[in-house]
Amino acid sequence: MQNINEIEDLIKLISKLPGLGPKSAKRIVLKLINNRDELVKPIANTLAKVYKNVTRCNSCGSLKSNSNGCINCENIKEKFNKICVVEDIADQWSIENSNIFQGYFHILGGTISSVGQRKEDLLIDSLVERVKRENIEEVILATSATVEGQTTAYYIQDSLKNSIVKVTKLAQGLPVGGEIESLDDGTLFSAFKNRSKLNSNSD
């Protein structure tokens, strides 16, 4: 293969994306090069816009547009009394696409035990603030059934112990070690329907 620095750098960057390795990255780069006007220029322009205008909300962790604000936090059409807590945005999208849950989302940005991830780095404090500010009646912990996910769930439960909010977690249908974004709609439905109560502050 020709040793062109720009191509090598692009292959290395693309190979860092989930599910892609060097071989897949090479095929993608060749496709881009062979379709410069149809793909490269539009993708470059769109990526520049995303980099400039799309950020994570400091309150709920969801994606927001700098021009329109956070739709998740600023929903004025409906007032929900539930918050579903997930690890990352991919989990939020999976649940939204299933149409199982109607309520607010809170995206932590990882788990406590993740590599380089501390509880201080997660949006747990802002979750406690949202529960108080928005008069939330139920917090649904939809963290993955991994050691890290369950550790994070227990920490959140402890953080909310002085609140009257009901704390529940996803139950049957969520396999041990399973990640939310990889579950099908039927499994998610079962997990939400059979969620179990974790505290005794509220009926």
URLINHU-V394149 format. One record per pair of residues at least 24 apart in sequence whose ideal C-beta (glycine too) atoms are under 8 Angstrom apart, sorted by the first residue. I is the first residue (numbers start at 1). GAP is how many residues later the second one is. If there is no record, write none. Layout:
# URLINHU-V394149
i->{I & I}
gap->{GAP & GAP}
This chain:
# URLINHU-V394149
i->{1 & 7 & 56 & 56 & 58 & 58 & 59 & 59 & 59 & 59 & 60 & 60 & 60 & 60 & 60 & 60 & 60 & 61 & 61 & 61 & 61 & 61 & 61 & 61 & 62 & 62 & 62 & 62 & 63 & 72 & 72 & 73 & 75 & 78 & 80 & 81 & 81 & 81 & 81 & 82 & 82 & 82 & 82 & 82 & 83 & 83 & 83 & 83 & 83 & 83 & 83 & 83 & 84 & 84 & 85 & 85 & 85 & 85 & 85 & 85 & 85 & 86 & 86 & 86 & 87 & 87 & 87 & 87 & 87 & 87 & 88 & 90 & 90 & 91 & 91 & 91 & 91 & 91 & 93 & 94 & 94 & 94 & 94 & 95 & 95 & 95 & 97 & 98 & 98 & 98 & 100 & 100 & 100 & 100 & 101 & 101 & 103 & 104 & 104 & 104 & 106 & 108 & 108 & 111 & 111 & 111 & 111 & 111 & 111 & 111 & 112 & 112 & 112 & 112 & 113 & 113 & 113 & 113 & 114 & 119 & 119 & 122 & 124 & 124 & 124 & 125 & 127 & 127 & 127 & 128 & 128 & 128 & 131 & 131 & 131 & 132 & 136 & 137 & 137 & 137 & 138 & 138 & 138 & 138 & 139 & 139 & 139 & 139 & 140 & 140 & 140 & 140 & 140 & 141 & 141 & 141 & 141 & 141 & 142 & 142 & 142 & 142 & 143 & 143 & 144 & 144 & 144 & 144 & 145 & 145 & 145 & 145 & 145 & 146 & 146 & 146 & 157 & 157 & 160 & 161 & 161 & 163 & 164 & 164 & 165 & 165 & 166 & 166 & 166 & 166 & 166 & 167 & 167 & 167 & 167 & 168 & 168 & 168 & 168 & 169 & 169 & 169 & 170 & 171 & 171}
gap->{25 & 26 & 51 & 53 & 65 & 68 & 64 & 67 & 70 & 71 & 44 & 45 & 46 & 47 & 63 & 66 & 70 & 28 & 45 & 46 & 47 & 48 & 62 & 65 & 27 & 30 & 43 & 45 & 26 & 32 & 33 & 31 & 29 & 24 & 24 & 54 & 55 & 56 & 57 & 54 & 55 & 56 & 57 & 58 & 44 & 47 & 48 & 51 & 53 & 55 & 56 & 57 & 56 & 58 & 42 & 54 & 55 & 56 & 57 & 58 & 71 & 56 & 57 & 94 & 24 & 56 & 57 & 62 & 65 & 93 & 93 & 90 & 91 & 51 & 53 & 88 & 89 & 90 & 88 & 86 & 87 & 89 & 94 & 47 & 85 & 93 & 88 & 87 & 90 & 91 & 85 & 88 & 89 & 92 & 39 & 91 & 37 & 26 & 30 & 32 & 24 & 35 & 44 & 32 & 33 & 35 & 37 & 38 & 40 & 41 & 36 & 39 & 40 & 43 & 34 & 35 & 38 & 39 & 34 & 33 & 36 & 30 & 31 & 32 & 35 & 34 & 29 & 32 & 33 & 31 & 32 & 35 & 29 & 32 & 34 & 31 & 29 & 28 & 29 & 65 & 27 & 28 & 29 & 30 & 26 & 27 & 28 & 29 & 28 & 29 & 30 & 52 & 55 & 26 & 27 & 28 & 29 & 57 & 27 & 28 & 38 & 49 & 26 & 37 & 33 & 34 & 35 & 36 & 29 & 30 & 31 & 32 & 33 & 31 & 32 & 33 & 41 & 42 & 39 & 38 & 40 & 38 & 37 & 38 & 36 & 37 & 31 & 33 & 35 & 36 & 37 & 30 & 31 & 32 & 34 & 27 & 28 & 29 & 30 & 26 & 27 & 29 & 25 & 24 & 25}
